[in-house]
Amino acid sequence: RLEEKMIGGEPDPEERERRWDKLHDRYAPVVTRHILDLKGFYIKVGQVIGTRNDFMPQQFVDELSVLQDRVPGMPFETVRKVVEKDLGIKIGDVFSDFARDPIGAASIGQAHLATLRDGNTRVCVKVQSPSANRLFHTDLNAVKLFGRVAMPEWVPLIEEIEKQFLTEFDYRKEAQNLLDVGRNMERAFPSRGKNSVTLPVPYATLCTRNVLVMTFLEGPTLATHTKNKLIGLVGPTAARSLLGAARQPVVPKSGGTPLSGAPLSSAVLSWGDAVR
């Protein structure tokens, strides 16, 4: 059997688990490295399966977590060109300070901390990679072609995935989603207190297809906050056991959902693939 060949013989259950763990330890970094090399669509898929600790081995969940917000970013000169081309103005005429290193980078772009010309207002600037759209189309076309040949029953699902992913390539839509959801939440929860969910506010005049400028909300990701809280309650050893035994993903997209600085207040940052 294939399993016996991969792990060597037919060991007892405990030894079998140990050997599978050894294989997962070996190949999880390899899979992550290949996904980072391929970029585009494959990073997006890696983001999704990297949160599924209900069926993915923990080694893969841990390795793929880098895809949430720590993907190698674009050079700063590329970022500068995208921002200046889209805004039609020099970067120094809009921002008094613009961090060269990203505070996060994922499948189609990256985020930088900046300060507006008033010298006081800190903002988050999302910048889309110039090659992101082309890479996604190329990758999805290849997947659809393979599907038509080998698994035609999967093509409708792939096309639905394509529709959802491709909504993320226009940051103006994400800015509008932020405004609409923010207004809806204010109407639904007019007396929100410290236990509220906060959304960043976009600067409409500074939002284009490839650039999104919004208020900066600082704090740890929800996954990090949850883990630290659990460690504080039960200790590190028990926390590791509880997290390892979890059969459902804790957060759908941990890199895009940090907690704001206020106690017990959370902020949802990523609204590019929201469905109306």
Sequence and secondary structure as in RCSB ss.txt:
>XXXX:A:sequence
RLEEKMIGGEPDPEERERRWDKLHDRYAPVVTRHILDLKGFYIKVGQVIGTRNDFMPQQFVDELSVLQDRVPGMP
FETVRKVVEKDLGIKIGDVFSDFARDPIGAASIGQAHLATLRDGNTRVCVKVQSPSANRLFHTDLNAVKLFGRVA
MPEWVPLIEEIEKQFLTEFDYRKEAQNLLDVGRNMERAFPSRGKNSVTLPVPYATLCTRNVLVMTFLEGPTLATH
TKNKLIGLVGPTAARSLLGAARQPVVPKSGGTPLSGAPLSSAVLSWGDAVR
>XXXX:A:secstr
 HHHHHHTS   HHHHHHHHHHHHHHHHHHHHHHHHHH HHHHHHHHHHTT TTTS HHHHHHHTHHHHBS    
HHHHHHHHHHHHTS HHHHEEEE SS SEE SSEEEEEEEETTSS EEEEEEE TTHHHHHHHHHHHHHHHHHHH
 GGGHHHHHHHHHHHHGGG HHHHHHHHHHHHHHHHHH TT  TT EE   B GGG  SSEEEEE     BHHHH
HHHHHHHHH HHHHHHHHHH  S S SSGGG BB SSTT EE    TT   
